[in-house]
Amino acid sequence: MGFFVEVETGVKLYVEDVNPAGKQTIVFLHGWPLSHKQFEYQFNILPKYGVRCIGVDWRGFGKSDKPFNGYNIDRLADDIRAVIQALGLKDAILLGHSTGGAIAFHYIARHQSFGVKGLVLLDAAVPVGLPPAAAQNYIDMTLQDRPHMLQVITNQFFYRYATEPFKQWFFMLGLEAAGWSTIAIMKMLSTLDLNADISAVSVPTLILHGDQDQVVPFSQAEQLSKQMPNAQLIPLINGGHGAFWEDKDMVNDTIIKWLQLSPNE
């Protein structure tokens, strides 16, 4: 079931609500430059264990509205607050991949865990984003030839083999975004620093991170887990930055065990 939620005047986010009758809700925040569709391989499985899967497209991405402004970490976190409040969610799990992990992390700190009881960070850009030089390279490529940039990032996401049809599907998800939002998020990542949020994130946190991640290094997840008493780090061996597909079985199984879920009868 898909619908739109207005998060500020004139700006609506697209929300995909799979299995609304589920007993445990997980809100999924995608990575740059994708959409909720990246979590297809979680949405296929987790509802069988009683999970309500809510996928949110950030502003500027997927099916959501694409205003020219509002691409800063505060506004993005506030957008999620508006969705959670509109849906009346309580005791949800917030799951974020890559930049979506940064948004989820900042949401917990900025909004005092409103409606949320746990956090899953998947190859997350936390507590910092990307080196400025790397971010600028993506920006330059986007300004000159966005499809080429998307091809480059597709190849960087996966450490093990990915089929060509899958890469094409992944590539098309990136094309759904606006060029200006693609650039704006990368600018945000070049200066992102959420170290001040660490002490404010006290909910139980599961960190899943590929040990061969070429976008956000595994060492970053290791350091973060040491600073968070309530965090559990699970390395994804020989995993890259695309754990939602490359390590989908491990990701799904780990979430199921962490939440102590049982299959529906």
DRENLUM-298080 format. One record per residue (C-alpha): x, y, z. Coordinates in steps of 0.05 Angstrom, whole numbers, plus 5000, padded with zeros to 4 digits. Layout:
REM DRENLUM-298080
XYZ/...
REM end
This chain:
REM DRENLUM-298080
500050005000/503050664979/501051374999/503952075010/505152445075/505953205075/512053375117/511954125106/507554585064/507854354992/512653775004/510053055007/514052425018/512251754988/511151195038/510550445021/506950065077/507749315071/503748865119/500249425159/497448895207/504448685229/505948675304/513048975298/514249585255/520849735220/521550405184/526650345128/530850945105/534550825040/541551035020/543951554970/541951594913/536651054918/529450964944/525450504988/525549994931/532649794951/529549405009/525648934964/529448334992/527648525063/520348665046/519947975014/521747615079/520648015142/513048065137/512847305143/515447415213/510047915232/513848545212/510449155185/515449445135/514850195122/519350465067/520251215062/523051585002/526852205025/525152864994/528452904925/528752154916/524251594891/516951784885/517352354936/516853094918/523253404895/523854114921/530254494908/531554614982/531454255048/537253765040/540553845108/540853325163/536053705209/530653775156/531353055134/530652815206/524653275215/521452975152/521852285185/518852565249/512952815207/511952125177/512451755243/507652245276/502652225218/502451465221/501951455297/507750975304/510050745372/515750275390/518150235318/525050015296/528650525252/533250205200/537750635157/542650445103/548750885088/546251615088/539551345112/543351095172/545851805186/538752075181/536151535228/541851665278/540652405278/533152295284/534051905348/538352455378/534453055352/527452785368/529052395432/527251725400/520051955387/516051335367/522350905363/525050365409/531050105369/535850265313/539149855258/545050155222/546649815156/553250035125/551650705156/555251365144/555651485219/558351885254/561552235194/559952245120/564952215063/571752555054/570653235020/575053034960/571052394948/564452774955/566753314907/568552784856/561452504858/558653214852/563053374792/560952724757/553552864772/554053564742/557453304679/554252614668/549652354722/548451674689/555951564687/556451744761/551051244777/554750714739/561050864779/557450834846/553850194826/560549854815/563150114882/557249864923/558449124915/564648744935/562548064910/559247884845/552948244825/549148054762/548648544705/541048554708/541348714782/546349284769/541649564716/535849544765/540149894818/542250414766/535050564749/533350694822/538651244823/535651564761/529051674797/532352204840/533052934818/539953174798/539753754847/537853304906/543252804887/548353374890/545553694953/545953054994/553152944972/554853654994/551653495061/555752865068/562153235056/561453615121/557053135162/559353025233/554552685282/559552565338/555553025383/549452565374/552851935400/551452065474/544052205457/542951535422/541451045478/536450575445/538749865431/542649895366/544649355316/550449535271/551249115208/557149315165/561048995108/568348885126/570349045054/565949665047/569350134997/564650725011/564150755087/570050375118/568649815167/573450145217/568350705225/563150205248/568149885296/569750555328/562350745333/560550095368/565950215421/562750885437/555650615444/554450155504/547749925476/550549755407/552049065378/556649035317/555848445269/561248445214/558848225146/564847815122/567047965051/561248455047/561349125011/556849735017/550649394989/548848915046/541348985033/542448534972/549548254975/548447985046/540847975045/540247295079/545047485135/541748165144/534747865147/536647295193/540447755240/534648245246/529847665259/534247395315/535648085344/528248235349/526647525371/521447445316/517746805300/514746605233/507246705224/503146075232/
REM end
